[in-house]
Amino acid sequence: LPESQRSPMSINTMFDLASNTKMYATILALMKLTDEGRIDPEVPIVRYLPDYTGDGRENIRVRDIMTHSAGYAPSAFFYDPERAKSLYSCQRERTLQMLYQVPLTYPAGTKTVYSDTDYLLLTALIEQVTGQRLDTYVEQNIYQPLGLTHTLFNPLRKGFIEILLKQILI
């Protein structure tokens, strides 16, 4: 919007965290689970995700995935049928299953390449360890105990449509 049409932020202004979810959900969950002794960043992720095998995956540590040095390209393009080919998926559960088929492009630990695949794998790890979806786990175990009542996933599905509409219409 042009500056003349923008309204000032207020306590109810909503923001889409988008890629910041990696920090404000995934990493916070991993930190909590590590502190509780439920996840060890130094062990291979296959300890938690037994089907994550083949092409050297058995040696990729949780830390390698957290630091974008597991060996993945920046994106598997799950959402683009032309680029993803057999990995194409627009369904959450199917995408999580397809993660184990994403090809590695370099040996783990040899370089750092920002990759969405890494953080999708960490989502699968957190969900395996907690038995909850990532959004449910962080909302119940991190955001709510901190009193963050407006920090959540899918706000429109959770009754925040009026706040968003006011923000758009003002």
PEKANOR-V550119 format. One record per residue. N is the residue number from 1. PSI is psi in whole degrees, 0 to 359 (NA if undefined). OMEGA is omega in whole degrees, -180 to 180 (none if undefined). D_CENTER is the distance of its C-alpha to the mean C-alpha in Angstrom with 2 decimals. Layout:
N:PSI:OMEGA:D_CENTER, N:PSI:OMEGA:D_CENTER
This chain:
1:147:173:29.12, 2:151:-176:32.18, 3:324:-179:32.55, 4:338:-179:35.50, 5:356:-179:33.39, 6:144:175:30.55, 7:152:-179:30.74, 8:153:177:30.03, 9:152:175:26.94, 10:181:179:27.61, 11:338:-179:26.11, 12:5:179:24.81, 13:131:-180:23.25, 14:145:178:19.79, 15:145:172:17.10, 16:117:-178:14.01, 17:338:176:11.38, 18:238:-177:9.58, 19:342:176:8.11, 20:349:175:9.05, 21:329:177:6.19, 22:317:-179:5.12, 23:316:-171:8.61, 24:2:175:9.45, 25:294:-173:7.18, 26:308:-178:5.42, 27:320:178:8.62, 28:318:178:10.86, 29:316:179:10.22, 30:320:178:10.88, 31:316:-180:13.84, 32:313:-179:15.22, 33:327:175:15.07, 34:315:179:16.62, 35:324:179:19.22, 36:356:-179:20.09, 37:15:-179:20.63, 38:339:176:18.29, 39:138:175:16.26, 40:113:-178:18.12, 41:342:-176:16.36, 42:352:-178:19.63, 43:157:176:19.85, 44:141:-178:18.82, 45:339:179:15.69, 46:338:176:18.23, 47:328:-179:19.57, 48:329:-179:16.73, 49:82:-172:16.06, 50:338:-180:19.74, 51:357:-179:19.43, 52:81:-175:17.49, 53:167:176:20.83, 54:146:178:22.96, 55:32:178:23.46, 56:4:-179:22.95, 57:332:-177:19.54, 58:340:-178:21.36, 59:356:-178:21.61, 60:120:-178:18.07, 61:159:175:17.15, 62:318:179:13.97, 63:319:179:15.00, 64:321:-180:15.27, 65:318:179:11.68, 66:327:-175:10.69, 67:16:178:13.33, 68:38:178:12.71, 69:29:-179:15.97, 70:338:179:15.44, 71:9:-177:17.33, 72:150:172:15.17, 73:166:-179:16.10, 74:324:-179:14.00, 75:149:173:13.19, 76:355:178:14.37, 77:42:180:15.15, 78:327:-174:14.50, 79:352:-176:15.63, 80:106:-175:18.89, 81:327:-179:21.50, 82:318:-178:23.68, 83:324:-176:21.30, 84:332:-176:19.20, 85:243:-176:22.43, 86:348:179:21.95, 87:0:-178:18.13, 88:132:179:18.27, 89:135:173:16.34, 90:17:180:15.62, 91:128:-175:14.94, 92:306:-176:11.69, 93:319:178:13.50, 94:318:179:15.29, 95:315:179:12.39, 96:325:177:10.98, 97:324:-177:14.66, 98:344:-178:15.17, 99:323:-176:12.77, 100:350:179:15.74, 101:354:180:17.95, 102:127:-177:16.28, 103:144:173:19.05, 104:142:-176:18.95, 105:350:176:20.64, 106:158:-180:21.80, 107:137:-179:22.44, 108:139:176:19.78, 109:0:-177:20.54, 110:340:175:22.88, 111:172:-179:20.95, 112:123:179:17.79, 113:116:179:16.13, 114:126:-176:12.98, 115:128:174:10.93, 116:330:-180:7.97, 117:320:179:9.03, 118:312:-175:8.50, 119:337:170:4.79, 120:322:176:5.24, 121:320:178:7.97, 122:326:174:6.69, 123:313:178:5.21, 124:319:179:8.76, 125:308:-179:10.32, 126:317:-179:9.59, 127:325:177:10.74, 128:315:-177:13.64, 129:320:-175:14.76, 130:339:-175:14.69, 131:14:180:15.73, 132:156:172:13.63, 133:153:-179:10.71, 134:312:-178:7.81, 135:316:180:9.34, 136:315:-179:12.72, 137:309:-176:12.31, 138:324:178:11.27, 139:316:-177:13.79, 140:327:-171:16.47, 141:348:-180:16.15, 142:299:-174:15.17, 143:307:-177:15.76, 144:315:177:18.87, 145:335:177:20.62, 146:357:-179:20.36, 147:19:-179:21.90, 148:78:-174:19.11, 149:344:-180:20.24, 150:13:176:18.85, 151:108:-175:15.26, 152:170:176:13.41, 153:149:174:11.48, 154:58:-176:13.95, 155:328:-179:16.88, 156:330:178:19.36, 157:350:-174:19.08, 158:27:171:19.70, 159:14:-178:22.91, 160:18:-177:22.10, 161:323:-180:23.68, 162:318:179:26.87, 163:315:-179:25.26, 164:318:180:23.49, 165:318:177:26.76, 166:320:-180:28.76, 167:319:-179:26.55, 168:319:-174:27.02, 169:343:-179:30.70, 170:NA:none:31.84
